[in-house]
């Protein structure tokens, strides 16, 4: 119980520091009515509310037997997921949204037990569909990267 409260307090301090860093942010351009700082501040606010609840709740979180144990296999999966997300962040601009999504999506699906063919098909359709949704429908430009030759 004490460790949970210490974790919540430290993370709450981190949220406060990040909010102080995000507050003065002003972008040179804005394509949304609330501006670019609203999203991080909203996320930090929601996270802070949950952390305050963790600090003041009367009893510790009880884990059930249905939850997966935090054993070596689970920790390896978490580590691989974090590494894949870092690869996604690093390849997002040069490869573009679609190719970087394929690059991390297929191994992520395989990591959690997906078969090859369904993983490739579903991740491919999702990457293309999300690109079209964001770029064409919502007018949020995403990079095409190496597939830039396909545009117009």
Backbone torsions as a table, in degrees:
resi	resn	phi	psi	omega
1	UNK	NA	-42.9	-179.8
2	UNK	-64.9	-40.1	179.3
3	UNK	-64.8	-37.8	177.1
4	UNK	-63.0	-41.4	179.7
5	UNK	-68.6	-39.2	177.2
6	UNK	-64.2	-44.1	177.6
7	UNK	-58.8	-45.7	-179.8
8	UNK	-63.1	-40.9	-179.2
9	UNK	-66.3	-43.1	179.5
10	UNK	-65.4	-43.8	179.3
11	UNK	-67.3	-33.4	176.2
12	UNK	-65.4	-39.2	175.4
13	UNK	-64.7	-39.2	176.8
14	UNK	-63.6	-40.7	177.3
15	UNK	-62.2	-41.2	179.1
16	UNK	-63.8	-42.5	177.8
17	UNK	-63.4	-42.8	178.6
18	UNK	-66.0	-36.6	178.0
19	UNK	-65.4	-39.4	176.6
20	UNK	-64.0	-35.3	177.6
21	UNK	-72.5	-34.4	-176.2
22	UNK	-82.1	-24.5	-173.3
23	UNK	-58.5	-46.7	-176.5
24	UNK	-81.7	1.2	-175.0
25	UNK	-63.4	128.4	175.1
26	UNK	-132.8	125.0	178.7
27	UNK	-87.6	152.7	179.0
28	UNK	-67.6	-26.2	177.9
29	UNK	-137.5	157.1	179.2
30	UNK	-141.7	126.3	179.3
31	UNK	-111.1	14.8	176.3
32	UNK	-136.1	150.9	-172.3
33	UNK	-66.4	-31.2	-177.1
34	UNK	-90.1	-9.3	179.2
35	UNK	88.9	168.5	-173.1
36	UNK	-79.0	-13.6	-177.8
37	UNK	-88.8	-10.8	-176.6
38	UNK	-65.2	-41.5	-176.5
39	UNK	-63.3	-52.9	-180.0
40	UNK	-62.8	-37.1	179.5
41	UNK	-66.7	-38.0	177.5
42	UNK	-65.0	-45.1	179.4
43	UNK	-63.7	-42.6	178.6
44	UNK	-65.7	-36.0	177.8
45	UNK	-65.2	-45.2	178.6
46	UNK	-64.9	-41.3	178.5
47	UNK	-64.4	-38.9	178.9
48	UNK	-64.5	-39.8	177.3
49	UNK	-60.9	-43.3	178.7
50	UNK	-65.1	-37.4	179.6
51	UNK	-70.3	-36.8	175.7
52	UNK	-62.7	-41.3	176.1
53	UNK	-59.9	-41.7	178.6
54	UNK	-62.1	-33.6	-179.5
55	UNK	-71.7	-36.7	-171.3
56	UNK	-104.4	-5.1	-177.8
57	UNK	-66.2	149.5	-171.4
58	UNK	-75.9	-22.7	-176.6
59	UNK	-136.9	160.0	-178.9
60	UNK	-72.7	158.1	176.0
61	UNK	-69.1	129.1	179.7
62	UNK	-99.1	128.2	178.9
63	UNK	-93.2	138.9	179.4
64	UNK	-96.1	171.2	-179.9
65	UNK	-76.0	-13.8	-180.0
66	UNK	-76.7	-20.5	-179.6
67	UNK	-75.9	145.0	178.5
68	UNK	-69.2	143.8	178.8
69	UNK	-71.4	152.0	178.4
70	UNK	-88.3	65.4	-177.5
71	UNK	-95.4	-172.2	-176.5
72	UNK	-60.4	-43.7	-178.8
73	UNK	-62.2	-42.4	179.6
74	UNK	-65.7	-42.7	179.2
75	UNK	-64.9	-35.9	176.4
76	UNK	-65.1	-43.0	177.7
77	UNK	-61.2	-42.2	177.9
78	UNK	-62.6	-43.5	178.6
79	UNK	-62.6	-42.1	178.2
80	UNK	-65.1	-40.7	177.6
81	UNK	-60.6	-44.5	179.0
82	UNK	-63.4	-43.3	178.5
83	UNK	-62.0	-41.1	178.4
84	UNK	-64.9	-38.2	177.9
85	UNK	-67.5	-34.3	175.0
86	UNK	-66.6	-40.6	176.1
87	UNK	-62.1	-41.1	178.0
88	UNK	-60.4	-45.5	179.9
89	UNK	-63.9	-37.1	-178.3
90	UNK	-74.5	-29.8	-175.5
91	UNK	-102.0	-1.1	-175.5
92	UNK	-59.0	-49.0	-180.0
93	UNK	-74.3	-52.5	-175.2
94	UNK	-67.8	-40.4	-178.6
95	UNK	-89.8	-24.9	-176.6
96	UNK	94.4	166.5	-175.2
97	UNK	-62.6	-46.7	-173.5
98	UNK	-66.0	-50.4	-178.0
99	UNK	-68.0	-39.5	178.6
100	UNK	-69.1	-32.0	175.4
101	UNK	-66.5	-40.2	175.7
102	UNK	-64.3	-41.4	-176.8
103	UNK	-61.8	-36.8	179.9
104	UNK	-100.8	-25.3	-175.9
105	UNK	-69.8	-41.8	-178.7
106	UNK	-66.7	-47.9	175.9
107	UNK	-62.7	-33.3	178.9
108	UNK	-65.5	-42.7	178.4
109	UNK	-65.0	-41.2	178.6
110	UNK	-66.0	-36.1	179.7
111	UNK	-60.2	-34.2	-178.7
112	UNK	-102.2	25.4	168.1
113	UNK	94.7	10.0	178.7
114	UNK	-74.1	147.3	175.6
115	UNK	-81.7	161.0	-173.0
116	UNK	-59.7	-56.8	-173.6
117	UNK	-62.5	-50.6	177.7
118	UNK	-61.7	-35.3	179.2
119	UNK	-63.0	-46.8	-179.1
120	UNK	-64.7	-45.6	-177.5
121	UNK	-65.3	-49.9	-175.7
122	UNK	-67.9	-43.9	179.2
123	UNK	-65.5	-39.9	177.8
124	UNK	-62.2	-46.6	178.9
125	UNK	-65.0	-39.1	178.6
126	UNK	-67.1	-41.1	-179.7
127	UNK	-63.2	-46.3	179.4
128	UNK	-67.5	-44.0	179.8
129	UNK	-62.9	-42.8	178.3
130	UNK	-67.5	-36.7	176.4
131	UNK	-61.5	-47.9	-179.7
132	UNK	-64.3	-40.3	178.8
133	UNK	-60.7	-50.5	-177.5
134	UNK	-70.9	-47.2	-172.6
135	UNK	-75.9	-44.6	-173.9
136	UNK	-92.5	-44.9	-174.6
137	UNK	-82.5	-50.8	-175.4
138	UNK	-90.8	-5.7	178.4
139	UNK	58.1	39.1	173.3
140	UNK	-106.4	108.3	-174.5
141	UNK	-68.8	128.7	174.7
142	UNK	-115.2	145.7	-178.9
143	UNK	-72.0	142.4	175.5
144	UNK	-93.2	-21.3	177.7
145	UNK	61.5	-122.9	-177.9
146	UNK	-67.8	-22.8	179.1
147	UNK	-85.6	11.7	-178.6
148	UNK	-60.1	-24.0	179.9
149	UNK	-69.1	-19.4	-179.5
150	UNK	-78.2	-17.4	-176.7
151	UNK	-83.6	121.5	179.1
152	UNK	44.7	NA	NA
